[in-house]
Amino acid sequence: MLLFFIVGLFVHIVFFASIFDIYFTSPLVHGMTPQFTPLPPPARRLVLIIADGLRADALHEFDENGNPRAPFIRNIVMQEGSWGVSHTRVPTESRPGHVAVIAGFYEDVSAVAKGWKENPVEFDSLFNESRYTWSWGSPDIVSMFAKGATGNHVFTYSYDADSEDFGAQDVSELDTWVFDRVKEFFHAARNNQSLYSKLNEERIVFFLHLLGIDTNGHAHRPTSREYKDNIKIVDEGVKGVVSLFKEFYGNDEKTAFIFTSDHGMTDWGSHGAGHPSETLTPFVTWGAGIKSPQRVPAQRFNDTLLKDWKLEHYKRQDINQADIAPLMASLIGVPYPLNSVGVLPVGYLNGTGAFRAESMFTNAVQILEQFKVKMSQKKEVTLPFLFTPFKLLSDSKQFDILRKARSYIKQRKFDEAVLLCKELIDLALKGLSYYHTYDRLFLGINVLLGFVGWASYASLLTVKSHSGLTRGVMCKPVKKPGCLLPCGFAAVGILMVFFLLVQACPWTYYVYCLLPVPIWYAVVREYQVIQDFVTSLLTLPPSHFVGYLLACTLGIEVLVLSFFYRYMLTVGLLVFAGWPFVTPLWTRAKSISLSWVFFCLLLAVFPLMPVVGWKPEVFLVMGAGLLLLLLSLFVGTSLVKGKDGFANEKLLLHLSQMLGAALAMYVVYSTHTSLLQKQGLPLANQIASWVILASSFVLPLLSSRGLLERLFSILVSWMSTYLLLSTGHEALFPLVLSCLMFVWIHMEQESLQQSGVACKPKVSSLQFCCSPDLTQCRQLCLDDIRRAFFLVFFLVTAFFGTGNIASINSFDLASVYCFLTVFNPFIMGALMLWKILIPFVLVMCALEAVQLTTQLSSKSLFLMVLVISDIMALHFFFLVKDYGSWLDIGTSISHYVIVMVMTTVLVFLNALAQQLTTRKLRLCGKPKSHLI
């Protein structure tokens, strides 16, 4: 069985990784020739200002007095330059956003492994193509592009990483630091001849990265005064920078300015997914080479932004975020970044028709170069009779379009040339996508075969090892399979290896393609079990069989729908509440049944509540802590009345856990107050938080192995940690969930007694043990399928019930402020992940108790849970998409990732739950005979 779980873990890791190879591999290719516009550029220098985390609506909206929130930027829009909305793509994080703006392509998911900071793959950028680039801002961002640049021409200036403190007194100082350093830099240049001469060169770039708005958004929400005041500070800072450049360069009108953002932010201060508040960012440009404002009578857009911002008569030109890179390259006359897929927005250019046409022609040739390299690479590693070229853009079609476009430029038909180049770019981008996803169907079929094979094998193993269906057959001599079966599968594997070798496929392809071979061999080997299982199914009345099948299908579909609609969990819990009324449980155990109904209805409220993080509600966290203390006090009274020799020891442990819960409440309240006063995170609170977190793993192991006592000890210790990670109503969730789990344990034992199985003593007298007696375990029955479904449903509820949504942006950084406030993506991510896992662990510990009370082996129920989870994962595998709205794309990715991670992590959580429930730490000086 251990081997099965090791293999299962490997299989699920492969399935999890497959989505990134199939849908989200790196789009970069190398070997292209740099392309640049042959005509003189309109600008000698470019100033790129990126306000990190700035939403488009937050910049253009009016304040409470009816005045523009950013008056200088608004004046630019109305008097000097051009504007629009820049549409970003998922993941809406800082690194991918900056890569799209500066390098012109959309970041692949491989950057996740390095926290969006380092360069997992080499790529070209505007900075690399410039003569000189000076950057100021966050060390995470400005250093990223310096590392990828060739030569020593990208200079960076950044503050210390510890300055990115969400609990700092005024994080807008991150932006004022940038503006002050830029002023000091130009002041110093007047007395530095070498620097002065560099600043007067052509093709130079100045990059200002402003992190204050993003940090204030995370710490205080985008609707806060801090966030909005920071926008005013940035507006004033940009105004000062523009004046500084005009003064330094004598108002030579050779400077182009671009102001934009890398991503937006949700109302609860998060980003990463595809909600419009995250993907709609401002784009304002002015200066050399940029058109002046264009007055229009009316504009048509599928939103009300123009009306809200009172800009209906100022031409809005929306762009994709990657389009900014070719625009900047065109303005200063540097080669377009080699991997850029941006389309030059010629509507922003104020040059001659010849310049616009030549720039567009260069853009088309640059993207066509990528298409040719991509096609050549795919053709080299594909067997000739299997290679299918992209038919819409043949070699003759390429030559014909380029010839016509050049002819139009010579005939001074510039608009026709631009349209033809746009057509070529559109075809080239489609061709790039075609070759980038060339192997998708092949890989998808192999992963599907592996998925179905694994679920089939797990089901057969469950039937074979833990049910009585095959007992009669197993007593009979079974004919061993001949050598034909293994030889046949071996031949298939060898042919697959040969096929992959000929095509020079990467090593991951071997894993995806060869994995189904041994899995299906293991399935086919169990043909006797399959035959017996099918025979037993045929003995069922057709109506029963169809009923069971419909019930299972409906149950799984409800679980799948709950990822899209959280209220489906409420519907499911309402159905669960009616369970006792359709069984004899209501008459046999009325008090337990009433408790079941009450807690099901109470838990059903949580999926209907708002997403976590909308607004910190510390009083609800305090209320949850107070309920926990009252419950602990009630349990503590029973320990005082205890007559055994260890009552004092138990009471001491219980009091220490209550003290930890009370300390957690104090830390939460104290930290919240301190951050509101902008005094930062107190060191004592930080130390206490980490101590409580560490003790939550140890204190439960000191408690008795009695079923109820151990489970309650786990609840109190881990709820203390959960309180520290809570910001609102989600703090109440584990408490209600645990109460339902306690009732569920009693309900399952009562349910088993009604089925005629001789049960163990009362739940209160049961104890967890390290080595359970396997002879006492019973075989599976149909009702155990319901138990497995209940468990999966509770696990899904454990995720969505706390207010999470299936999206990256549902995780609120404020949850970790009791532990740290200085930005650290890995520690913060680990803490938020642990917050998610705590309810999971509570459910898994309840599973251990259910298995004990219902006399199931420790693996049988878990095997059925894995099968149900795999069927859910298969649903989401087919629902993953990389087309449509970015909200849909991000959601589909999140769904698959969540269910696959849940399935994979269940193996670890099952092991952790076993350790938490069965292990007992021995205190020094206590004899072994005294242990419970």
N, C-alpha and C positions, 0 to 999 in steps of 0.2 A: 504493500500500500504506500510506503514511503517513496518507492520508485515511481509509482503512479503520480504522486503529487509533485515530485521533482520534474517529471516529464510534462505534467500539466502546466506547471509554472512556466517552463520553457516555451511550450506551445502558445500560451496566452501572451507572453512577452513578444513572441514572433507576430502573433495576430495584431497586437497593439502597435508594433513598429511598422507593420505593413502599410497602414494608412498613409504614413509619411513617404514611403517609397512609391506608393501608387498615386497619391494625390499631390504631395508637397515636397518633391525633390528640388534641388537647387536648379534654377533656370539658367544659370550662367554658362556661357561657352567662351572659349579663348581662341585667339588666332585671327581676330579681325584687324583690319587696317584702319587707323584713325581717320576720321572724316571731319572737315571743318569748312565753313563757308568761305569761298575764295575772295569775297568782297570785303572792303574795310568795315570793321564793326563800328557801331554808333557810340559805344562806351569804352573808356579806358580802364575803368574799375567798376567793381560790383560790391554792394553792401547787402549781405543776406542777414536778415534778423528773424530768428525763429523764437516765438514765445511759446515755450513748452506748455502743453495742456490747455491752450486757449481755444475756447469754443467760438464759432462764428457769431452766434447770437449774442454771446456775452460782450464781444467787441463792439458790435454795431447797435446794441440796444441803448435806450435812454435811461438815465437814472431816475430816482424818485421825484426829482424836481423838474423833469422833462428836458434835461440837458444831455447832450451826447456824453457817453461814458468815456470815449476816447476822442476828444475834439480835434486833435491834430490829425489823426488818421482819417477821420471823417472829412476834414477839410481837404486832405489829399484826394479822397475819392471824388469830391465835388468840384475841386478846382485844378488839380494838377495831374492825376494819373488815371490808371484803369484798375478795375477791381472785379472780384468774383468770389465764388466759393470753391475751395479746393476739396475734392472728394478723396479721402484716404481709404485704405484697405485694411482688412484685418490681417494680422493682429495690430490693433491700434496702440502700439507701444512706442517708446521714444526712439529706440534704435531703428526699427523698421521704417518709422516715419522720416527720420533724418536720412536714411539710406535712399528712400524714394525721392526725396527732394534733391539731394546732393549727387547721387549716383544714377538716378533715373530708372531704377528697377525696384520691384517689390520683394522685400526680404523673404527668404525661405525659412521654414520652421527650424532648420538646423541651428539657428542662432539661439534657440531656447536654452540649449545646453550650456551656453556661456552667458546667460543672463542678459542678452541683447547688448553686451558690451564689447566683446572681442570680435575679431573677424574670423568666422569659421571657414570662410572661403575668400580668396582674393578677388577684388573687384576694382574697377576703375571708377574715378569720381571727378567731379568738376575741380576739386582742390588739386588732385593729381595732375590735371591738364593745365592748371594755371601756372603763371610764372612765379608768383608768390601768393601765399594765403596766410592771413593772420586770424587766429581764432581766440575768442574769450568765452568762458562759461564753465559748465560742469565738467569735471575730469572724466566722467563716463562717456561723454559725447565728443568733446573736442579732440581727445587723444585717439579716438577710434579711427578718424580719417587721417590723422598724422601717421599712424602705423602702416596704413595701406599705401601711402604715397611713396613714389620713387624720388630719390634725391633728397636734398635738405632744403626744401623750399616751403614747407608747411610749418608754421610756428604757432605754438599753443600757449595760452595763459589760463590757468584754472585755479579756483580756490580749493581748499582742503575738502575731502569727501565728507568729513564730519560736520561740515557746515550745512549739509542737507538734512537738517533736523526738523522733523514735523512738529516737535514740541518747542521749538525756539521762539524767542520773544517776537521777532519780526523777520520772517523768511523772505520778505520782499527785498531784504538787504542783499540777497543773492543777485538780484537784478541791478541794484544800484552799484554793487561791486563791479559788474561788467561795464556799466556806463562810466564809472569813475576811472577804471583802468584804461578804457579807450581814450579818454581825455588825457590821462597821464602819458599814454603812449605817443600821441601826436604832439604833445608838449615837448617830450624828450626828443622827438624826431627833428625838431628845429635846431637842436644842438648836436645832432649826430649826422654827419655828412653821409656816411655809408647807408644808414637807414633812410635818410631823406631821399637819396637817389633811388633806392628800391621803391619807395612809396610813389615815385613819379614815373615808374615804368608802366607799360601797358599790360593788360591781361592779369590784373591782380584782383584778389578777392578778400573781403573782410567779412568774417562770420561772427555774429553775436548770438550766443545761445543763452536764453533767459529762462531760468528754471523756477523763479519765484512763484509764478501763477500756478504751475503744476503742483508745487509743494503746498501752497495755500489751499488749492482745491482738494488735495488729499487730506489735509489736516482739518479744514473747516467747511468743506463742500463749496461747489461753484456758486451757490446762492448766498454765500456768506459775505459780510462786509469786507473781510480780509481779502477775499478773491477779487472782488470788484474794485477795491481800493488799489490793489496791485496792478490792475489794468490801467488805472489812471497814472500810476507811477511809470509803467512801461511807456505809455503814450507821451508823457513828459520827457522820458529818457530818449525816445526815438526823435522827438523834436530837437533835443539838444545835440544828438549825433548828427542830424542833418545840417544843423547850423555849423557844427564843428567842421564837417567836410567842405561846406561852402567856403568857410573862412580859410581853411588850410589850402585848398586848391584854387582859391581866387575866383570861385563861382564860374569855373570853366565849362560847366554843363556837360561834363564827360563822366559823371557818376550815375549809375543805375542803382535804384533801391528796390528791394523786395522784402515785404513783411508778410509772414505767414506763421503757421503752427504745424507741429508734427502730428498732433491728434487732439481731439476734444476730451470730454469728460462727462460721465453721467451725473445726474443730480445728487447721487450719493457718494461722489468723489472717487470713482474708479474708472478704469478704461482697459481696453484690450479686446473688446468684442466689436460688433458691427452696428450698434445703435446709432441713429442719426446724430445724437448729441456727441458721439465719439468720432464719427467719420466726416462731419461737416466742419471744416476749418476755414479761417479767413485767408484771403489772398489779396494783397494790395501791392501794386508796383507803380513806380514813378521814376522820373529822371530821364537820362539819355536813352534814346531809342524807344521810349514807351509813349503810346498814344495818350493824348489829353482826354479828359472826360467827354463822353459822347452822350448827348441828350437824345432820348427816344420818347415817343408818345406813349408806348405801352410795351410790356414784355410778358411772355408766357412761360411760367415755371410751375412745376407741380408742388408748390408750397406757397406759404403766405409770408415768406421772409421779407420780400421787397416792401410789402405793405407795413409789416411790423417795424422795419427799419427806416421807413419813409424815404426809400431810394428808388421808387418806381420809375423815375424818369432818368436815371443814370444807368447806362448800359452795363448789365451784369454778364460777365463771361466766365462761366464755370469751367473748371479744368480738373483733370485727374492729377493727383499729387506728383506722379512721375513726370508729368509734362513740364514741371518747373525746371528740371535739369537742362533739357535742350533749349529752353528759353534763355536761361542764364548763359549757356555756352554761346548762343547766337549773339547775345548782347555784347560780350567782350571778345568774341572771335577766337575762342579756344576750341579744340576738337571736342565733339560730343562724346560724353562718357561711353566707352566701348560697349557696355552691357545695358545701356539705356533703352527702355522700351517706351519712353515718353514721346508724345506727338507734339511737335512745336505748335503752340497756340499763336498762330500768325496774327490773330485779331488784336493782340497786345502790341505788336510791333508798329513803330511809326516811321520805319525806313521807306525807301523807294520800293516800287513794285518789283524791281529786279532783285533787291536784297531779300525781300520776303520769299520770292520764288526760289532763289538760290539757296536760301536757308532751309526751305522745305525740301528741296531736292537733296541737299546734304543729309537731312534727317531721314529721308526715304532710303538713300544708299546705305546709311549707317545701320538701319534696322534690317535691310535686305542682306547685309554682310552677315549678320547673326543668323538669319534664316539659312543662308548658304552653308555656313559652318555646321549648323545643327543638322541639316540634311545630309551633309557629307559624313559627319560622325555616325549617324544612324545607318547610313547606307553601307559603311565600311564593316559594321558588326552584324549585319543582317544577311542571311542567305539570299542570293539574287532572286530566286523564284518566290521568296516570301516577302520581298521588299515592295511596299506600295507607296509610291511617291504622292506628295500633295498635289492633286490634279489642278487645283485652281490657280497655281502659280508655277507653271512649267518654265523651263529655261527660255523658251521662245517668248512666253508671256512677259517675263522679266525684261528681256531685251527690248521688246516692243514698247512697253510702258516707258522705260528709261529713254528710248530714242524719241518717242513722242513728246515727253516732258522737256527734253533738251531742245527739241525743235520749237516748242511753244515759247520757251525762254528767248531763243534767238529771234522769234517773230514778235517778241514783246507782248505775247498773250499770257501775262503773268497769272491772272486768275485761273485760266484753264490749266496752266502748269501746276499751280498749287492743288487744284482739285484732283489732278491725275496723280500727283505725289501722295496725296492722302489716300487715294484708292490703293496705291502700291503698298503703303504702310499698313493699311487695314488687312490686305492679303498676306503680307509678310508676318504680321502678328498672329493671324490665324494659322499660318504655316508653322510658326514657332510653337504655338500651342499644340498643333497636330503632332509634331515630332517629339515635343516634350512629353506628351501623353501617349506616345506610340505603343508602349508596352502595357498600357493600363488594363485592357481587356484580358490579355494573357495572364498578367499577375492576379487580376481580380478573380478569374476562374480558378486558379490554383489555391488562392486563399480561401475561396468559397468551398472548394473540395476539402481543404484541411479543416475548416470550421464544421462542416456537416459531418465529416468523419470523426472528429474528436467528440462532438456531442453524441453521436451514435455509439462510440466506444464507451463513453462515460455512462450512457444509459444501459448498455449491455452489461457493464461491470456491476452496476447497481442491481440489475435483475439477477445476475449470476451469483453475486456474493451475499446479497442482503434480502432476497425474497425467497419464498417457498415455491415459486413457479417451476423451477428447474430441479427441484429436489428429487422427484421420481426419475427423471432422466439421468441425473448425475450418478444414480446408483447403478445404472446400466453401463456395460462396457461401451466406450465411445471410440469409434474408429478414428485413428490418428490421420491427419491430413497427409497426403503423399507429398513428394518433392515437387510436383507440378505447380502447386500454389506458390511456395516461396520462390521457385525459379522464375515463375511468371512475373511476380512483383519485382524481383531482382533485375530482370530484363528491362522492365519499364523504367526502373531507376537508372540503369546504365544508359539507356537510350536518351533519357532526359539530361544526364550529365554530358553526353556527347553533343547533344543539341545546344546546350548552354555554352560548352567550350568553343564550338565552332563560331558562335555569335559573340564571343568575348564578353559575356555578361558579367556584371559585378557579383561579388560573393553572396550578397543578400538574395539574389535571384535563385541561387542554388538552394538556399534555405526554404524559400517560399514554394519552390517547385518540387523539391524532394520530400518535404515534410508530409504531404498527403500519402506518399507511398507506404511508409511503415504504419501510418495510422490506419489506412484502409486494409492493410494486410492483417493488422490486429483485429479489425472488425470482421473480416471475412473468415478468419480462423474460428470465430465463435458462431459459425453457421448453425451448430446444434442448439445453442442458446437462442438464436434468432428464430429457428424453427419452432422451438418449444414456446417461446414468447408469443409468436403469432398464433400458435394453436390455442394457447390459453386465452388470447384475446377473442378468438372466434367462438369460444364457449360462452362468452358474455351475450346476453340478449342484445339485439341490434339497437334497441332504444337506449339501453344503458351505455353501450359503447359510444353512440352518437352524443348522448348527454355528457359523458365524461370528456369527450373530445371538444365539444363546444365550450364546456366550462373551462378547460385548460386554455383553449384559444382565447376566450374572452378575458380570462385573467391576465394572460401575458400581454394582450393588446391594451388592457387598462394600464398596466405597468409602463408600456411604451408611450402611451398617450400622456401619462403623468409627466414625462419629460417636456412635453409641449404645453400642457395645461395642468398647473399644480392643483387645481380644484378637483382633478380626477382622484387624487389621494383622499380628499374629503369624501367623495362619493364612495370610494372603496372602504373607508373607515365606517361610514354609515351602514354599509352592507355588513361589515364585520360586527357592528353593534347588534344586528338582528340575528346573528348566528345562534345564540342560546335558545331563541324562540322557535327555531325549526329543528331542534334536537331535544332530547330528554334532559339536557343540562338545566333548563329553567326549573324543572320540578325537583331535581335531585340536589342542586347546589344554587339555591336562589340568591343567597348573599353574594357569592362569588360572581354569579351571572350579572347581578345589578352593578357590581364594581366594574365588570368588564364593559357593560354598556356605558357607564358614566365616563370611564377614562377613554373609551373609543370616541365618544362624542366630544370630550374635552380636547383630545389630540386632533380631532378633525377640524378644529378651529385654526390651527397653526398654518396649514397650507393656504388659507384664505387671507392671511395677514400680509402686510407689505414686505417687500424685499428688505433684507437687513441693510442697515447703514443709512437709510434715508435721513434719520435724525437720531442722535444719541439720546437714549432714555435711561439714564443711570438709575432712576428710581425703580424701574422694572428689574434691573440687575440686583438692586438692593432687596427688592421684594422676593426674588427667587432665592437669594441667600438666606433671607429670614425664614422662608418656608422650609428650606433645607435644615436650618438650625432647629426649627420647631419639630420637624420630623425626627431629627437626630435626638432631640430631647425626649421624645416619646419612646424611641427605641432604647435610649439610655436608662429610662426608668425600669425597663424589664431586666436590664443587667444588674441594677442595684438590688432587685428582688431575687436575683439568681442565687441559688444555694450551693452551686458547685465551687470548688476551690479556686477557680480561676476567674471569678466574677470581678475581683479587683483589677486583675491584669487586663481583662476585656474592657472594663470601665475606663482604665487609664488610656488605653489605645483609642477608645471611642471619644474621650474628652480631647485628646490631642488632635483627632480629625476634626472635631467641632471647632477647636481653636484655629486650625488651618482655614476652615471655611469662614470664620469670623475675620481672620486676618486678610483673607482674599477680598471680603466685602470692604474692609477699610482701605486696602490698596486701590481698589477700583474707584472708590469715592474720592480718596485723596489725590490720585493721579488725575482724575477728571477735573477736579477743582484747580489743581496746579496748572494743567494745560489751558484751562479757560483763562487763567490769569497770566498765561504766556510765560510761566516760570520754568518750563521744561519738566522732564521726568525726574522726580527725586531719586537719588541713588539708593536710599533705603527701600523705597518701593520696588525698584528694579531688582535688588538682591532678594527681597522677600518673594517676588513673583517667581524667580528662577528656583528658589528653594521649594516653594509650594509645588511647582511643576515636577521637580526631581523626587520629592517625597511621595507624589501620587503613585509612583511605581513601586514604592517600598512598603508604605503603611498597610495596604491591603494584604500583603503577604504575611504580615504579623498577626492577622486576625485568625479566628477559628475557621476550620474547613467546613463548618456547618453551612448548608446551602444558603439559607436566608442571611445569616450573619456575614458570610463572605461577600455575597452580592451587594449587601447594603454598605459594607466597608468600601467596596470598589466605587459605588455610587458617590459616597460622601467625598472621597479623595479626589475623584476625577471631576466632580462637580465644582470643587474648589478651583481647579485649573480652568474649567470652562467659564466660571464667573469672571476670571481675569481676562478671558478672551472675548467677552460679550460686551455689546454696546446697547442692547435693548431687549425686546421681548424674547429673543432667541434663548436668553438665559433660563427661561421657564421651561423650554422644550425638553431638555434631557430629564428633568424632574418628572414631567408628565409621562414621557416615554418610558421611563424606568418603572413608574407605578403601573403602567399598562403591562410591562414585561413581567412584573411580579404576579399580577393577576393571570396573565397568560400561562405562566408556569402551573398555577393551580388549575386553571381551566383544562389544560392538556392532560393532567393526571386524572381529573374527573372524567374527561372524555374517554380516556383509555379504559377506565374501570367499567364504563357502560358497554364497551365492546367485548367484555367478557375476559379480558386479560388480567391475570392475577398481578396486582400492582404492589409496589413497595409501600412502606409505612408513609405516614403523613409527610408533607413537604418539609415541615419544620424540623423533623427528625433526620432528614437526609443529610449526607455529607459528601463533599467532593473527595475524590481519591485519585492519587497519581496513576495507579494501575487498576483500572476497572475490571471487574470480573466479566469476561466475554461470554461465559456460559449463561449469564443472566440476561444477555441481550436477545431480543426477539427478532423475528423476521419482519420485513416491511409489509405494510398493508396499504390499501388504496387511500385511507385517511391520512397516511404520512405524506402523500402528495400535497394535501391541503396544508399540512404543517410546513412543508418546504415553501409553498407559495406564501404562506403567512410570513415566513422569515424574510423572503425576498422583498415582500411588500413593506415590511418594517424597515429593511435596509434602505430601500428607496425613500421611504418617509423620513428616515434618519438624515438623509441629505437634503431633500427639498423642504422638509417640515421646518427647518431652522431659518427659512427665509432665503436660502440660496436659490439661484436660478441656474439653468444649465448654460452658464456663460462665464467667461473669464472676469467680466466686469462686476460680478456679484460679490466679489470678495473685498471687504472693506479693510483698508490698512489700519483704521482706528482700532481694530480688534487687537492689535499687538502692542498698543502704546504703553501697556503696563510692563512690557518686557524691553522694548527699545523704541526710540523715535527717530534715530539716525537711519537714513535709508540704507537698507541692506537686503537686496531682493531674495537671497537664498535663505537667510534666517527668518525674514518676515514670511516668505512663502512656506517654510517648514512649519512655522507656528500656526499659520492659517490652515494648513493641511491638517495639523494635529487637532485643531478645533473641529474640523469636519469629521475626523476619524473618531472622536470621543463618543458621539452617539452610536457610531458603528460598533465600537468595542462593547458598549453597554448591551447592544442587541446580541452580539456574538456570545457574550457571557450568559445572557438569558438562554441562548441556544444550548450551551453546555448544560444548563439546568434542565431544560426541556428534554434533552437526550437522556439525562439521568432519571427524571421522573417517569418518562414513557418507555424506559428500558430499551432505547435504541442504541446501536453502536455509535461510536463517536464519528464515524465516517459516512454512514449511510445517508443521513439527512443532509449532510454537507455535500455529498455527491449530487443529490437531486437539486440542491440550490445552485451548484455549478452548471448543471444542465439548463435550468431555467434562465440563468444569467447569460449563458452562451447563446440561447435562442434570442434573447433580447439584443445581445450584441450583434447578432446576424442581421436583425432588423435595421439597426443603425448603420451597419456596414453598407447596406444598400441605399441608405438615406443620405450618406455623405455626398456633398456636392461642392464643386468649385466654380459654379456659375450662378447667375441670379444676383439678388441683392446681397450686399456684404453682411447684412444681418442674418440672412438665411444661411450663407456659407459658414459664418462663424458659429452659428447655433448648431449646424449639422456636425461640424468638427467637434464641438464641445460635447454633444450627446454621445458620440462614439468614444471619445477619450474618457468620459466619465464612467460609462458602463464597462469599458475594458479595464480601466484602472480599478473600479470596484470589484470586478471579477478576479483580477490578479491579486489585489490587496487582500481579498477574503482569505486566501491561503495563509498569509502572514497574520491576519487578524484572528483566524481560527487558532493558530499556534499561540498567539499572545493571550487569547481568552483562556486557553487551556492552562497556560502558566499562571495567569492571575487567579484562576479558580482552584487550582490543585496544589500549587506550591505553598510551602509553609517555611518561613524563616525562623530559625531557632535563635532565641535571645541568649546571650552569654550567661552562663551559670545555671541554665535551666536543664534539668535532666531530660533525656529523650522520652522517658516513660510518662512524663507529664504532658506531652504534646497531644493536642487534639487532632 
